[in-house]
Every structure is written in structure tokens, then in C-alpha cells.
Amino acid sequence: MSSEQATMSEEGPIPTDVKTAIVNNDLLGVQVTDENVALNVMVSFLNVAQKRGVFSFDESAKIWECIQRFIPKANQSDASAAPPTNEAVAP
């Protein structure tokens, strides 16, 4: 597979068409070719359900706890960083 057709993640290559389908919420069109693609599609469906208000706060927290297990450590530090504030920075 060429570098244009796939990008690397910690688990292995994720085909660009799968990433595009996930971003565009075209999850039904994704071909599930391996465990990594299956996991990405399931997590994407969980995100869709959450946006629709399917889960309670407690359920959402538990799902997020589980999803964090699959996020590489470098990305976790970025995700847990404090949100930017509206305070002006002194020169």
C-alpha cells in the first residue's frame, strides 16, 4: 500500500478512505478489513450516538475512559491540556 493510501497509527496503517468516511460520518460505507478498522468504526458510532444525546453523563464518562485506552500517550497529554483562557498575555 502506498504512503498516499495509508497513514500510520500505533496499531498499524489506517486506509485514507476509512479515515475520510469516519470524518464525513459515512460509517456504513466503510469496509471492515481488520480489527483496527472495526475498532475505529465502533468508536465513531459511539461518538455519533453521544452527539445524539443517547448516553447519560455517567455512561459518557465511562465510554470516554475506555476510549482513552486506545489513544496514544502523546495525544493524551494534548487532549488533557487545559483549554485556552481569554486572559491577555503580558508582553
C-alpha positions as CSV (number, residue, x, y, z in Angstrom):
1,M,0.0,0.0,0.0
2,S,1.4,3.4,-0.9
3,S,2.0,6.2,1.6
4,E,-0.8,8.1,-0.1
5,Q,-3.3,5.4,0.5
6,A,-2.5,4.8,4.2
7,T,-1.3,6.7,7.2
8,M,0.4,5.1,10.2
9,S,-1.0,4.9,13.7
10,E,0.4,3.0,16.7
11,E,-1.8,-0.1,15.8
12,G,-0.9,0.0,12.1
13,P,-2.0,1.6,8.8
14,I,-5.4,3.1,8.6
15,P,-6.5,3.4,4.9
16,T,-7.2,7.0,3.9
17,D,-10.7,6.1,2.7
18,V,-11.6,4.8,6.1
19,K,-10.4,8.0,7.8
20,T,-12.4,10.1,5.2
21,A,-15.5,8.0,5.8
22,I,-15.2,8.5,9.6
23,V,-14.7,12.2,9.2
24,N,-17.6,12.5,6.8
25,N,-19.9,10.3,9.0
26,D,-20.2,7.8,6.2
27,L,-19.6,4.9,8.5
28,L,-22.0,2.5,6.8
29,G,-19.8,2.6,3.7
30,V,-16.6,1.5,5.5
31,Q,-15.3,-1.9,4.6
32,V,-14.2,-3.6,7.9
33,T,-11.0,-5.3,6.8
34,D,-9.3,-5.8,10.2
35,E,-9.6,-5.3,13.9
36,N,-8.2,-1.8,13.8
37,V,-10.8,-0.6,11.3
38,A,-13.5,-2.3,13.3
39,L,-12.4,-0.6,16.5
40,N,-12.3,2.8,14.7
41,V,-15.7,2.4,13.3
42,M,-17.2,1.3,16.6
43,V,-15.7,4.3,18.4
44,S,-17.0,6.6,15.6
45,F,-20.5,5.1,16.1
46,L,-20.2,5.8,19.8
47,N,-19.3,9.4,19.0
48,V,-22.4,9.7,16.7
49,A,-24.6,8.3,19.5
50,Q,-23.1,10.7,22.0
51,K,-23.8,13.7,19.7
52,R,-27.4,12.5,19.5
53,G,-27.7,12.5,23.3
54,V,-28.1,8.8,23.7
55,F,-25.9,8.4,26.8
56,S,-26.2,9.8,30.3
57,F,-23.3,11.7,31.8
58,D,-22.1,8.7,33.8
59,E,-22.2,6.5,30.7
60,S,-20.4,9.1,28.6
61,A,-17.7,9.3,31.2
62,K,-17.2,5.5,31.2
63,I,-17.1,5.4,27.4
64,W,-14.5,8.2,27.4
65,E,-12.4,6.3,30.0
66,C,-12.4,3.3,27.7
67,I,-11.6,5.2,24.5
68,Q,-8.7,6.9,26.2
69,R,-7.1,3.4,26.5
70,F,-6.7,3.4,22.7
71,I,-5.3,6.9,22.3
72,P,-1.5,7.1,22.1
73,K,0.1,8.6,25.2
74,A,1.4,11.7,23.2
75,N,-2.1,12.5,22.1
76,Q,-3.5,12.0,25.6
77,S,-1.3,14.8,27.0
78,D,-2.6,17.1,24.3
79,A,-6.2,16.1,24.9
80,S,-5.9,16.7,28.7
81,A,-4.2,20.1,28.4
82,A,-6.1,23.0,29.9
83,P,-8.3,24.8,27.4
84,P,-7.1,28.3,26.4
85,T,-8.2,31.2,28.6
86,N,-9.4,34.6,27.5
87,E,-6.8,36.4,29.6
88,A,-4.4,38.6,27.8
89,V,-0.7,37.6,27.9
90,A,1.7,40.3,29.1
91,P,4.5,41.1,26.5
